[in-house]
Amino acid sequence: MKNLEKDYTQITGEQKNNEERMMIDVLDRIKETWAEEQVESSFDDWKYVTGVLKNYFLSQVEDKNKKEFIEYLEELNYDEDCINDMFKGVNNE
């Protein structure tokens, strides 16, 4: 009888784990669907989209000094003339 109880406990424990995994999978799918809908509806508001993108790009460079920023632009394959044009009229520091 003890073996049956142990087997039953093990089975119910495994079932519980499977159910928890299934709930997590369902929750993940719901979250994914929600995020996709948010993205799609976000493109209806271009000011919002451009604000998000601007904040993202700014976060990539906001802590860089002039030298580091120029190096970053060079890593992104910006043309030297383009970089120079950005800094026209700016004091060399």
SULCOR-V560581 format. One record per residue. RES is the residue in one small letter. PHI is phi in whole degrees, 0 to 359 (999 if undefined). Layout:
[[RES,PHI] [RES,PHI]]
This chain:
[[m,999] [k,300] [n,297] [l,296] [e,296] [k,296] [d,298] [y,297] [t,297] [q,295] [i,297] [t,295] [g,295] [e,294] [q,298] [k,298] [n,298] [n,297] [e,296] [e,296] [r,297] [m,296] [m,295] [i,295] [d,299] [v,296] [l,299] [d,299] [r,294] [i,297] [k,298] [e,299] [t,299] [w,300] [a,298] [e,298] [e,294] [q,297] [v,298] [e,299] [s,287] [s,296] [f,287] [d,283] [d,242] [w,295] [k,296] [y,297] [v,298] [t,293] [g,296] [v,297] [l,296] [k,300] [n,298] [y,297] [f,295] [l,297] [s,296] [q,286] [v,232] [e,300] [d,263] [k,272] [n,279] [k,302] [k,298] [e,295] [f,295] [i,298] [e,299] [y,297] [l,298] [e,296] [e,297] [l,275] [n,68] [y,290] [d,293] [e,302] [d,297] [c,296] [i,296] [n,299] [d,298] [m,298] [f,257] [k,301] [g,80] [v,263] [n,299] [n,287] [e,243]]
